[in-house]
């Protein structure tokens, strides 16, 4: 995770987080234009995420819930100020799965994240605060039918579509098949999985989590290995380690189409 030292006027931040920022070295740890992330180098470390008002509410809910299941960090503050959301949480000890030591053992990494994902999906989520992730997911996909957010190359070496119309057809066929069946991460990629010397430490970036269809996480697990390792050779290994008994290959293709369209 990249970190660049920055200077901030901490007086413009919510009062509840100023005490954490005061007399601390601050780093820009952002990896998305949608949110600014500040690492606060104090005690064992804290992360402060800043985004448009209302956009971090679900992430705060899901992170707090996953922390109660020992699956994520502790949320210390969530609130809004001057049209912006702020989410402060403790740093999870360890490194994310793009850390060089993990990437240097790709087979072990593949098996590890596949096994962890199966364990997550077997976690009882009956008290999860987001019980219908499929509804919001389908809304996002449907909004992409205007073609504005279409990413034709997102899965080009894994799932092939001849055109936007071909992808849209697959997405439309798949939408009615989505199930509220498991506890999802929602963005199951290597930077969002934290290990501490290969031992699971926690998940981050849970704003797309909730109860939904397991194949959404499986698609992103396959994608992240392809993207971060630069090869599709671990696709079948990932599915084997996860358990093909619970995977419908055609549904994976349909969800890939949804992700290409929904953006």
C-alpha positions, 0 to 999 in steps of 0.5 A: 500500500503506497503512502506519501507524507502530506500536510493537512489542516486538521482543524477542518476535520470532525472534532472526533478525529482531530485528537487522532490526527494531532501530533501525528505523521500523516500519509496519503494512502488513497487508491481511488478517486472516489475516496481520500484515505489518510494513514495516521501514524500514531499508536498502532496506526489508524485509517481515515477515509473521506468521501462524498456525504452519505457514501460511506454509510454502508461501509461503516455499517459493514465494517462494524459488523465484520469487526463483531465477527472478528473479520475486520477492523474496529470503527472508531468514528463515522459521521458527516461534516460540510457535505463529506463523510468521514470513517475512522478505523484502526489499522489491521495488523499485517500487509495486504495481499499485494505485498511482495512476500505474498506475490512471490508465492502465487500458488500459496496466495491463490489457495489462501484467498480461495480458502478464506473466501469459502470460509467467509461465505460459510459464515452465518450472516443472519444478523448482517445489517445489509440483508439484500445486497442484490437489490442495490447490485442489480440497480447499478447493473441496470444503470449501466445499460446506457453503455456509459460505464461499459469496460470491454477489456475488464475480463478480456482474458477470462470471459469473452464477449463479442460486443456490448450487446452480447454482454448486455444479453448475458447480464440481463439473463443473469440478473434474475438468477442472483441469490441472497445466499452468503455473506459477501465481501463485495470487492474481493481483491488482493488489496482488500485482504490483510494477512499477517505472516500468511495468517488471516488478519482482516478485510477492508473496503467493505462498502459493497458487502452484505448478503448476496450471490457468492459468484460476485466474490468469486468473479473478483477473486479470479480477476484480482489474481489475473490482474495482480499476477499478470496471468490467467493460469491461477483461474482453475486453481482458485476455483478448485481451492474454493470448491467447484461444488458451489460454482456455476461457471455460466453464472460467473460469465453472466456476473462478469458481464454485469461488472463490465456494464455496471462499472 
